[in-house]
Amino acid sequence: MTSPTSPADHIRQWQAELASFRRDLHAHPELGFEEHRTAGAVAGALARLRIEHATGIGRTGIVASVAGASTASGRAIGLRADMDALPMHEENAFAHRSTIDGRMHGCGHDGHTTMLLAAARYLAATRRFDGIAYLIFQPGEEGYAGGKAMIDDGLFERFPADAVYALHNWPSLPAGTIAVRPGPMMAAADRVEIHIGGRGGHGAHPDLAIDPVLVAAHIITAAQSIVSRNVDPVDTAVVSLCSMQAGNPGAMSVIPREAHLVGTVRTFNTATQDMVERRLTELAHSIAAAFGATARVAYQRIYPATINTDAEAIFAGNVAASVVGEANVVRDLPPSMGSEDFSFMLQERPGAYARLGQGGTGEGHGAFLHDTRYDFNDDVIPIGAAYLASLAERAMPLDPR
């Protein structure tokens, strides 16, 4: 068949079908490593398109393989989308709202999955490239490290991509804008827990107790000095102690025996990450000891920082310009202190993580990620899919002869 003039135009022919598929995923959200229905829908669509694919990678992940008109170049590229939803209750009223209480596609992974499936369909229909495109449908991005699970399951040994790319929607950018940057895109995410042991007692006789609430308050305050007095001013970090549990609100005169703090640390480079962990541990132990209490710190590094490699980020920006025009490409998007487990893939292969603007108009589209009224903007599906497909075409061009 004669192809339309651009990948986006080609993919727009399927807009109604793609929007329907995306909304079906939205109505049936699944959490990390529970994406059985979602993976089944993706595998079923790939099978109908006669696209080769492997299932069960990283538990519920799928990788589809599309060969170009030639594979003589020996090149391969990986394109990744996440599939999981969030444990939150949706407050939208539209027909495709979540049918499962306490589960919601509040981050647009339903849209990401649909865009990657559309890119696979386009690449299989046109095959205007020399090499192999691996379409990676990843489970468990929302705190489950599904990207690492796929890697540990032999992702890049079985599907040896030379580089890997991902695209995430971003509601605060105008619809159709694509943003990327060389270097840091998203921060590392660490979890910290501080258990404070004191001696319980009567609130009217605090001299007979060791008050862990007082100790916790001093630790919370002191922790805020770590960034302001230990991190290089041209670097950045976040230390947020977000939860405190101690005592019983109904027992106003009971000093509890223990207190428990939970929070997160966000950094971009490993040296800063090491320093924050060390100083937070030192502060907690020292402050507790000064009050006669004890502190036990558990520091868990969950996701590393998402760092785009320079050449691939520049390439991604050039590809984006070919799809949406240079005026609609942001090449120096400020990094986010949020985190993303695509970082594990970027530790294994060069690549780039980009953002797709979805605008602030239409019901639900004005809500930011992880908002109970968020919804993915179906109008940008062809743009995102065309960008993903164009990455493969331009990274692995056919010999023009």
N, C-alpha and C positions, 0 to 999 in steps of 0.2 A: 504494500500500500504506500501511497505518497504521504509522507509525514508532514504535519504542520511546520511552520517556520521556526518554532522554538519548542524546547521541552515543556515550558509552562503552557503554551497553547495546546500542545498534544495532550497533556494531562488534564487540562480543563474539560476536555470531552467527557471525562469520567466524573466530573464534580459531584453530580447528584448521588452517584453510587458511592463515592468516597465519603461524602458527608453522612450518608446513611450508615456506612460501616463504622465511622468514627462515633456516631451517636449511639450505636448499639454497644460499643465498648464502654462509652460513658455511662450507660444505663446499667452495666454489669461490671462494676469495678472489683478488682481483686488485689489483695496485698502481696507483698514480696514473697516469692516462691510458692504462691498459691494461684498463679496466673494460668490455671489449667484451661478454663474456658477461653481466655484471651489467646493463649498459645494455640489452642485448637482452631480458633477462628482464623488466625494468621496462617497456620499450616494448611487449613482447608482452602484458603484463598490462593496460596502458593501452588497447591496441588492442581487447582482448577486452571491456573496459568501455566502449568507444566514446568514450574521452576523447581529445580533440584534444591532440596533443603534437608537439614539434619535437625532433629529435635532432642530435647532432654539435655542440652548443654548448659552446665551450671544449674542443673535441676529442671527448670522450666524454660530455659532459653532456646532460641531457634537461630540457626544461621542458614541463609539462602545463598546459593552460588549462581551467578549469572555470568556466562562466558561471552566475550565480545565476538564480533565477526571474525576476529583472529585472536589467538593467544600466543603468537610467536614472540611477543615482547617479553614474556615471562613476568610481566608486572601484575600486581594485585593491589586492590584498595579495599579498606574496610569502612563501612558506613553503619553507624550505630543508632538505635532508638531504644528508649526504655518503655516498659509495658505496665508497670505496677501503679496502683492507686494509693490513697492515703487513708489512715484510720480517722476520718472526720465525717461529721454529718452534713449533708448537702442541704442548703436552704433555698435553692432555686425552685421555680414552679413550672418550668417548661416540660414538654412531654418526655424528653430523653433524660430527665434527672435520674439520679441513682435509685435503683430499686432495692438497694441493700442498706439498711440502717447502719450508720457508723462507718460506711465505706464511701469514698468519693474520689473521682478523678479531679483532684484540686490543683494539679500541677501540669496538666496538658499532655500526659503520657499517652492518652488515647489518640491525641492529634499527632504526636511524634510517630507512634506505631503506624498510623494511617499514611502519613507522609512517606515513610520508608517503604511501606508496601506499594504505594503508588510509584515510587522511584524504581522498585524492582520490576513492576509491571512495564514501565516505560523502557527500561534497559533491556528487558527480555524481548520487547516488541521491536526495538530499533537496532540494538547491538552495534551501535556506531562507536566502538572502541576496541582496543587491542590489549586484551588482558582479562582478568577475572575480577568481578565486583562481588564482595562478600557483604551481604545485608545482615547485620547483627541485631536481632530482636532480644533485648536484654531484660531479665527479670530483676526485681529487688533493688532498684536504685535508692528508694526512700529509706535509707538506714540499714539495709540488709547486705550491702557490698556485693550486689549481684554481678557487677563487672569483674570483681576479683574471683568470684565463684566460677565464672566462665573461663577466666584465664587459668585458674587452677585445674579446670577440666580440660585443658589442652587447646583453648581457643586458637591461639596463634600458631601452634604446632599443626593443628588440623587444617586451619585456614590462614595460611601465611601471608597476611597483608603486609605490604611495604609501609603503609601509613594508614591512619585511622581518623575518621572525622565524625562529629556529632553536631546536632542542631537542637536547640531548646527554645521554645517560645518565650517571649518577654513582653508582657502586656504594656509596659511603660514606653515602648518604642512604637512609632507609627506603623500601621499595618503594611507589610511588605518590605520594611527596612531589614537589612541583615547587618549585624554588628559582630566584630571580631577584633582581636588584638594579639600581637606577639607577646609571649611571656605570661604572667599570672592572669588567669581569668576568674578563678574562684579559690577560696581559702581552704586550708586543711581544717578538718573538724575533729576536735578532741572532746572527750567526755571526762569530767572530773567529779569525783565523789569524795567528800570529806566527812569522816565519822568522828565526832567529838565525844569523848567520854569524861564525865564529871562525877559528882556525887549529889544525888537527889536530896531534897529537904523541904522544909516549910518556908514559904515565901516571907513569912514574918521573922524568920531566923536565918537569914542568908549566910551569916558567919559560920554556921554549922554545915553548909553545903559548898560544893564547887559547881558554880552555875554554868552549864554548857551553852546556854542561850547567850550569855554575856560573851563567852569565848567566841561563839559563832559570829556575833556582831563585830567583834574586833577583826576577825579573819576576813569577813566580807569587806570591811572598810580598807584594810591593809591590802587586799588583793587588787584594789583599784590603783595602787601605786606601781604595780608591776609594769604596766604599759607606759605610764607617764614618766617613770624614773629609771627604767631598764631597757626599753626598746628604743633603738635609734630613731630619732624624729623623722627621718626620711623613709623608714620602714613603717609597718603598722601591725597591730594585733588587737584582738578583743578578748577580754576576760569577763565573762558574765556568770555570776552565781545566781541561778534563776529559781532555785527551790530551797526552802528551809523547812524542816520538819522537826518539831520539838514540843513536848508537853501536850496538854489537852486543853482546848479552849474553855471547856466547862469546869476546869480546876484552876481557878485564878490564883490560888495560894500554894500551888505545888511546883517546886523547882524540879524539873525533870533530871533524869540521870544521864541522858545523852541527847545529842542533836545531830542532824544529818543534813549536809549541804550537797546540792547537785548543780552542776553548771557546765558551760562549754567554753572552750578556748579556740580561737580562730587565728591562724597565721599563714604567711605565704612562703617562708623559707625555713628550712630544717633547723638552722642555728637559733633562730628566734623561738621556734617551737621547743627546742631543748632547754633554752634559758627559762622560758615561762614555766615549763614543768618543774624545773629545779627550784625556781624562786617561790612558786606557789607551795611546793612541798616544804621548803625551809620555813616560810612564813607560818604555815599552819602548825608545824611542829613547835616552832619557837613560841608563838603566841599562846598555844595551849599550855606549854610547859610553864610559861610565866604566870599563869593562873592556877597552876597545880593540876591541870587537866591533861588529857592525852588527845592526840589527833592521829588518825590513820587516813592516808590519802591513796586513792585508787585513780590512776590516770590512764585513760585508754585512748589510743590514737585510732580513730575510726576511718576517716578518709584523708588521704594526702591532698596537697594542693593541686589544683587543675592548672597545669602550666603548658601553654601552647608553644610548640617549637616555632622558631622564627620563620623559617622558609615556608612551612606548611600554613602558618597563619597568613602570610602575605599571599600565598597561592589561593587560600580560601577567600580572601578579600577580592582578589582578581576574578575568581569564579562568581562570587556574589555580584560583582559589577556587571558581568555578562548576563546575569539573570534579571536584575532589578535596576541596573543603571548605576553609575558611580555616585550620583547625587543621593541615592538611597542606601549607600553603604557607609557604615561607621567603622573606621579602621583603628580607632583608639578608645574603644569603650572602656570606661573605668572598671577595674576589677570589683567583684562582689565578695563580701565576706561570707556569703553562703557557700555551700560545698556540693560536690558532685562526684559520684564514684566512677565517672569516665576517667577520672584522674589515674585510676589503676591501669587503664589501657594506655594512657599517655606515658606511663612509666615503662611500658613495654615497647611501644612503637611511637615514632614521630607522628604528629597530627595536630588538629585544631578543633576547638569547641567554639561554636558560634551561636548567636542568638537571632531569633526571627521575631520581628515586631508583629504584634497582632492587634494593636490599636486599642482605643478606649471607647469605641462606640458599639451600640447593640447590647441587648440584654445579656448581662454576665460578663461582657468583654471588658468592662471598666474595672473589674475586680482583679487584684493582684494574685500571684501564685499563693496557694495554700489558704485562700479565702473561701469561706463557705458558699459564696455566690459566684465563684469563678466558673468560667466555661471557655473552652477553646473556640477560637474564631475559625469556622470552616472555610471562610473566604481565602485564607492564606495557605490552605493545603497545597494547591498547585504550585505556589511559589516555593514553599519549602521542599516539596518533592522534586521540583525542577533543579533547585540548588544542589540537592543530594545527588541527583542523576548527573548533573553537569560536572560535579567533582570527579566522578568516574570517567566521563568522556574526555575531560581535559587533562586528567592525570595520566590517561592511557590512550592517547590519540591514535587513530588509525593512520597508517602510512598513506599520504595523499596520492601516491603514485597508482 
